[in-house]
Amino acid sequence: MPNGDPDWGTKQYPKLEAFFAKIAPVLKAFTEKHNLKIQKYYHEAPDWDLQFKHPKGGMAQITVRRDGEDHVRIAASWQLNDYDTYPAFQKYSDFSRCTLQPQELSPCLTEALKTVLSWDRSALSGKPDETYKRLWHNQWTKDEFERLYDEYPVAKFD
């Protein structure tokens, strides 16, 4: 999703594609094994998000962010929104730094997935925010809002 930099597609995108090409086979194998969806460069960020429907509700993701030429930072997050009471509940892990080597990257990804799946709803923070109510209620009906999560696959973890 563009974030407003008119040169991003010609200047940053090719660099990010070249960087992520080095680890794309590991990321794609991980997403296939665990039934995750890849979203690349959301809002022109230097990362790939591995997204899924959290089994306890809402949507979760593992963010793989470029960190220099030889490392990535990996974090997990979970978001659960309530249309009627309009809080945006969320939890984020700290970023961990990993090399691009598959033998290090794969365990980092697995640990992030285990972490986000281990959280329960009491771990989420958030409070009602009128901004969300206006945004959500002006854009979607309750049924449409609840179906937004349907676009995400349910993660598999053995």
C-alpha positions as CSV (number, residue, x, y, z in Angstrom):
1,M,0.0,0.0,0.0
2,P,1.6,3.3,-1.0
3,N,2.4,5.8,1.7
4,G,3.0,8.8,-0.4
5,D,6.6,8.6,-1.6
6,P,6.3,9.1,-5.4
7,D,9.8,7.6,-5.9
8,W,9.4,4.5,-3.7
9,G,8.5,2.2,-6.6
10,T,11.6,3.1,-8.6
11,K,14.1,3.7,-5.8
12,Q,13.2,1.6,-2.7
13,Y,11.1,-1.3,-4.1
14,P,13.9,-2.8,-6.3
15,K,16.3,-2.7,-3.3
16,L,13.8,-4.4,-1.1
17,E,12.9,-7.0,-3.7
18,A,16.6,-7.8,-4.1
19,F,17.1,-8.1,-0.3
20,F,14.0,-10.2,0.3
21,A,14.9,-12.5,-2.7
22,K,17.7,-13.8,-0.5
23,I,15.3,-15.1,2.1
24,A,12.1,-15.5,0.1
25,P,12.5,-19.4,-0.1
26,V,12.7,-19.7,3.7
27,L,9.8,-17.3,4.2
28,K,7.6,-18.9,1.6
29,A,8.3,-22.4,2.9
30,F,7.5,-21.2,6.4
31,T,4.2,-19.7,5.2
32,E,3.2,-22.8,3.3
33,K,4.0,-25.1,6.3
34,H,2.0,-22.9,8.7
35,N,-0.8,-21.7,6.4
36,L,0.1,-18.0,6.5
37,K,-0.5,-15.1,4.0
38,I,2.4,-12.8,2.9
39,Q,1.8,-9.1,2.7
40,K,4.8,-7.3,1.3
41,Y,5.9,-3.7,2.1
42,Y,2.6,-2.5,3.8
43,H,2.7,1.3,3.7
44,E,6.1,1.1,2.0
45,A,7.7,-0.4,5.1
46,P,10.9,-2.5,4.6
47,D,9.2,-5.7,5.7
48,W,7.1,-8.7,4.9
49,D,4.2,-9.5,7.2
50,L,3.2,-13.2,7.6
51,Q,-0.4,-12.9,8.5
52,F,-3.1,-15.2,9.8
53,K,-6.3,-15.5,11.7
54,H,-5.5,-16.0,15.4
55,P,-7.2,-19.1,16.8
56,K,-8.4,-17.0,19.8
57,G,-9.9,-14.3,17.5
58,G,-8.7,-11.4,15.5
59,M,-5.6,-11.3,13.2
60,A,-2.0,-11.9,14.0
61,Q,1.2,-11.5,12.1
62,I,4.9,-12.0,12.2
63,T,6.8,-9.1,10.8
64,V,10.1,-9.7,9.1
65,R,11.9,-6.3,8.7
66,R,15.1,-5.6,6.9
67,D,17.9,-4.6,9.2
68,G,20.9,-3.7,7.2
69,E,22.3,-6.0,4.5
70,D,22.7,-9.2,6.5
71,H,20.0,-9.2,9.2
72,V,16.3,-9.0,9.7
73,R,14.3,-8.1,12.8
74,I,11.4,-10.4,13.6
75,A,8.4,-9.5,15.8
76,A,4.9,-10.9,16.4
77,S,1.7,-9.0,16.9
78,W,-1.9,-9.8,17.6
79,Q,-4.9,-7.4,17.0
80,L,-8.5,-8.0,18.0
81,N,-11.1,-5.3,17.3
82,D,-14.6,-5.1,18.6
83,Y,-17.1,-3.3,16.4
84,D,-19.7,-2.6,19.1
85,T,-17.4,-1.3,21.9
86,Y,-14.7,-0.1,19.4
87,P,-11.5,-0.8,21.3
88,A,-8.5,-2.0,19.2
89,F,-6.9,-4.6,21.4
90,Q,-3.4,-5.5,20.6
91,K,-0.1,-7.0,21.7
92,Y,3.4,-6.8,20.2
93,S,6.5,-8.7,21.0
94,D,9.9,-7.2,21.0
95,F,11.9,-7.5,17.8
96,S,14.6,-10.1,17.7
97,R,17.6,-9.8,15.4
98,C,18.5,-12.7,13.1
99,T,20.9,-13.3,10.3
100,L,19.7,-14.3,6.9
101,Q,21.1,-17.8,7.2
102,P,18.2,-20.4,7.0
103,Q,19.5,-22.3,10.0
104,E,19.0,-19.1,12.1
105,L,16.1,-17.5,10.4
106,S,13.8,-20.6,10.5
107,P,14.0,-21.0,14.3
108,C,13.5,-17.2,14.8
109,L,10.3,-17.5,12.7
110,T,9.1,-20.6,14.6
111,E,9.7,-18.9,17.9
112,A,7.7,-15.8,16.9
113,L,4.8,-18.0,15.8
114,K,4.9,-20.0,19.0
115,T,5.0,-16.8,21.0
116,V,1.9,-15.1,19.4
117,L,-0.1,-18.4,19.5
118,S,0.7,-18.7,23.2
119,W,-0.9,-15.4,24.1
120,D,-4.4,-15.3,25.4
121,R,-6.9,-12.4,25.4
122,S,-5.8,-11.2,28.8
123,A,-2.4,-10.3,27.2
124,L,-4.1,-7.7,24.9
125,S,-4.2,-4.1,25.8
126,G,-6.5,-1.4,24.5
127,K,-9.4,0.8,25.4
128,P,-12.4,2.3,23.6
129,D,-11.5,5.0,21.1
130,E,-14.1,7.1,19.4
131,T,-11.8,7.4,16.4
132,Y,-12.2,3.7,15.7
133,K,-16.0,3.9,16.1
134,R,-16.2,6.7,13.5
135,L,-13.9,4.9,11.1
136,W,-15.4,1.5,11.4
137,H,-19.1,2.5,11.5
138,N,-18.7,4.8,8.5
139,Q,-17.0,2.2,6.4
140,W,-18.6,-1.1,7.3
141,T,-21.7,-2.7,8.7
142,K,-21.1,-5.0,11.6
143,D,-21.3,-8.1,9.3
144,E,-18.9,-6.6,6.8
145,F,-16.5,-5.7,9.6
146,E,-16.6,-9.2,11.1
147,R,-16.0,-10.7,7.7
148,L,-12.7,-8.8,7.3
149,Y,-10.9,-11.5,9.2
150,D,-12.1,-14.1,6.7
151,E,-9.4,-13.1,4.3
152,Y,-6.8,-14.4,6.7
153,P,-6.0,-18.1,6.8
154,V,-6.0,-20.0,10.1
155,A,-2.4,-20.8,11.2
156,K,-1.3,-24.4,11.5
157,F,1.3,-25.3,14.1
158,D,2.4,-28.8,14.9
